[in-house]
C-alpha cells in the first residue's frame, strides 16, 4: 500500500471503464455527465472572463477609446448572459451536485439518468446558440432584456440570445426535477432527512427554485421574442402594454436565480468547513432550515430591483421589509460556519482557504445588501457601481470561491489525483487579493454616483477604475492557475487515496475515482452527517 | 469632496442628501463592526484551534438558545434599518405642494427640459436654491433614469406615463446629471448638468428671453389650434367636460370609479380618451396619440393645470409670476 501502488494497474472506475468519444456523449453515468458539464462551463467561464477583461480595459481611461460604444454594450451584455446562464447557474449543481448527490445519499445514479444526459444536451444546444449569437455580431440588451429597449429599439440578435437562454433554462429545470426526485426517492436505508449532508439540503432548496422559477423566465423571454416578431404590445406602452410588467416577470425569476447561484455554494462551504475543522456543523437544523427559508423567502423580494422604476410607494416598502427577512437566514449561516471552527482542529488546506474567502466575501456582499434594501439608500446607489460591486461580492466572491473550493475538495475523488497543494494555496490567495482589488473600489465609485453600464465616464472616477482594472488582471492570473494545475495533475498528480482529508460522508467511503455504480452494495447509514468524532483526525501516510 | 481628481465622498447639495448620508454612515459603522467581528473570530479561531499534533477538536452540536439569539437580534436591527430607509424614501416619493415644476422629456440620448415660464433647455437644467423643484418626466422611446448623485435622487423615466422626482437644492454649483438606466448605444453620453443658482441669479437667467411664452400659454395655443376648445368649453354646454378647476380634484368616471386628475390622468385622457371617461359624457373624443409630441403634451398638461392654479377664477389666463406672466398678451402660436 505504499508508493509502489502507482505501478499496479488501476482499479476499474468510471473513468477507465470505457474509452472513446461515444462512451462520453452517450453516457448516462451521473459522474461522466458531471465532467461534460465541467468542460462546458469552464469553456463559457473563460469566454465570459474574456469579455470582463475587455470591459475593464475599456474602463482604464475615462474616454471611450478601446472599444466602440456598441461593442462595449455587447461586452457587458454577453458577459452577464454567459456568466449567469452558462456558468454560475450550472456551476455547482450541474458539476458537483451531479457528481456528488447520488453518492452522498448512497444511490447508484440520479433518478432519471437519461433525462440527466438530456439536460446537458440542452445546455450544450443553448450554449451553441449563445456562441452563434456572439459570433454573428452579439446582442446589446443588457442581460436584463429591459423592454421596450429590447423589443423595439435594437437591431441585434435579441431573439437568438433569448432562445439560447430559453433552452438552457430547460436544462436547469430538468436538473432540478431530477435532484428533487432523487433526494426524495433514492436515499439509502438509514439516510434520513436529518442525516443528509448540508450540500444535499442546499441543492434540494436550489432545485425547488429552478423548477418553480425558471419557467417564468422562459415565458417572459418568449414574450419578448413574440413582441419583437409580431409587435404584440404586451410591454409596449404605445399599444397599451406596460414596460414595468416585463420587469416584474423578469425579476420574479431573476431574483430567486441569485439564490440558485449562491445556495449550492453555501452547501459546499458547509462540507469544507466541517472537514477542515474536523468538527460537526454548529446548528445542523438551523443550517438546513435556513436554506429552505432562503429558497421560499427568495420568491417574495423581487421588486427590490425596482424601487426607482415607478412602482407604488407602499409596494416598495413591503418589498424592502421582505428583503430584510431574507437576510436573516443568510446571517444565521455565516454565524454557524464561524462557530463551527470554534474549538475545532483547523487545517489551512486549499479548500479551507477558499472557504475562509467565501465567508469573508459573502459577509461583505450580504452586508452591502442591507444598504441596498434600505429604500432611501437604494434610490441613490441602485444602477450604480455599488450594485455591481455588491452582486460580484456574492456571485464571484461567494459562489466562484465556493465552486473553486469544492473543486479542490472533491478533485481527488473526481480525478483520482491530488492537485499540487502549494500552487493551490497560492492561487487561492491571488484570487482573494485580486478580487478585492477589483471590486472594493467599485463600492466607492457607486456611492460617488458612477452609473453602471457606462462606456465613458467623468474623469474624477478614473483612479478607482484603474485600481479595479489592475485587480482584474491579478484575478485573471488567479483563475488561470487552477485550470493549469488541474490539467497537469490529471497526468502527473499523485494518486489520491479514497479519503485524503479524513472527511465524513459517503463519498469518502468509496474508491477514488469511484466505480461506475459508486457502491458495490447499497450502504446502510447508521450515523449522522459530520460524525467527525468517529473519524481519526490525523491524515494517514499513503494508503 | 476631498479633491477633484480623487473624490471619496459625493457632494451634498440637497435637503435629502444629508439624510441619505446619515443612514449610509450609520450602516457603514454597524456593518463594519459586524464584518470586523466576524473576520476577527475567523482569524482567532483559525490560529487558536489550528490543527497540530496533540490537539483534538471538541465536538459541539450547536445550541438552540444561541441560534435564537442570533436570529432575533439581527431581525430586530433589520427592522430599525427598514423603518429609517422607508422614512427617507417616503419623503423622496411625496413631492411637496407648491413646488416649481419642470417638465422633462428624455429620449435617446438627451434630456429636454421645459420650464413653466417657457424656457427650454437640453442637457442642462437651471434651478434656484431654496425651492422645491418637481421634475415631471416622460420618455419618448425607452426607459431612462434621472439621476443626480449630489441630490441622492434617482427616478426611472418611462415611456407612456409621467414619473416624478423632486429635490430642494441647498448649495449653488454645477452637478452631474446621469442617465442611470441602460438605454442603448450612447447611454453613457446621456449626461448633463444641473446648475443650481442663487434665487436672484436664477431670476436673471429666467428673464433671458422666452420666445414662445410660458408653457401654459403654449398649451393654451395648442388647446385652440388642435380644436380641444370646441368641446371642452368653459361652460356646461360642451360635449366634453369643462376643464376649469378640474386639475388636482377627484373625478367621477362613467364606470363609477373615482380618480384624481393628476398629470398622468390628463396625459392619458389626451392619448387614450376612452380609457377613463368622465361620468355623464360619451367616449367621443379622438385620440391624439401620434398627433402631439411629448413636449406639446407637456404644454397641454401645464395649461390644464393652470386652469386650476387660480382659485379666484379670474378668466382663462392663468397667473404666472415672473416676466412670462407680465407679457401674457404677447402670446404666440
Interface residues (C-beta under 8 A of the other chain):
Chain A: X64 X69 X70 X73 X140 X142 X144 X146 X148 X149 X152 X153 X154 X237 X238 X240 X243 X244 X277 X278 X279 X280 X281 X282 X283 X284 X285 X286 X307 X308 X309 X310 X313 X316 X317 X320 X321 X324 X325 X327 X328 X331 X332 X334 X335 X336 X338 X339 X341 X342 X343 X344 X345 X346 X347 X348 X356 X359 X360 X363 X364 X367 X368 X370 X371 X373 X374 X375 X376 X377 X378 X379 X380 X382 X383 X384 X444 X447 X448 X449 X451 X452 X453 X454 X455 X456 X457 X458 X459 X460 X462 X463 X464 X532 X533 X537
Chain B: X4 X5 X6 X7 X8 X9 X10 X19 X20 X23 X24 X27 X31 X34 X35 X38 X39 X41 X42 X45 X46 X49 X50 X51 X55 X56 X57 X58 X59 X60 X61 X62 X63 X66 X67 X70 X71 X74 X75 X78 X79 X81 X82 X84 X85 X86 X87 X88 X89 X90 X92 X93 X94 X108 X141 X142 X143 X145 X147 X149 X150 X152 X153 X154 X155 X156 X158 X159 X160 X161 X163 X176 X178 X179 X180 X181 X182 X183 X184 X185 X186 X187 X188 X189 X191 X272 X289
